[in-house]
């Protein structure tokens, strides 16, 4: 059974940093692209970052470029999202999501974690 | 960025009825469109990808159609567990993007 478990969220200060982690099991992590998707009541679902099989195969939505860094540790079956220069607009429920097809770039998301809440406030 | 516009925002139907949900793209996404279902308190679940291919374990009452810029998710006979929010998503261009969702309510 595929399992994804996010951690590392919580309260962050404007201008500060947070690092989210997603520990996975139940599939060959190194064979799949992985993604971060966030959700807010106002903006709905927003794909924010994706990572292919190689470390430099990264993709970001425009609003987070230069502030978010997605990475993976295949030895630990873990995905990360480093969030720098936090703003109130980064407050959301962040989901880790596995891509549907192996050996492909981020496309469709067939398994999701339960999400981790990030709140940005002074 | 490709903007996906879903309609209606809310659809109120009764169990046993047929539901038709729409997703329109700001430019062609060819056949690279998926649908997700999100129940309260749960993460989204992939229902359909590449317009019309059901994901494993998805019942046959869910079907997708369309091409280019106009797409439809049809639920042939609504069951109680189908009342949820539905999102479309495109993988044609970066960044990947979602529609704002259609809430399917019990009438």
Interface residues (C-beta under 8 A of the other chain):
Chain A: X35 X37 X44 X45 X46 X47 X50 X59 X60 X61 X62 X95 X100 X106 X107 X108 X109 X110 X112 X113 X114 X115
Chain B: X1 X32 X34 X36 X43 X44 X45 X46 X49 X55 X87 X89 X91 X94 X95 X96 X97 X98 X99 X100 X101
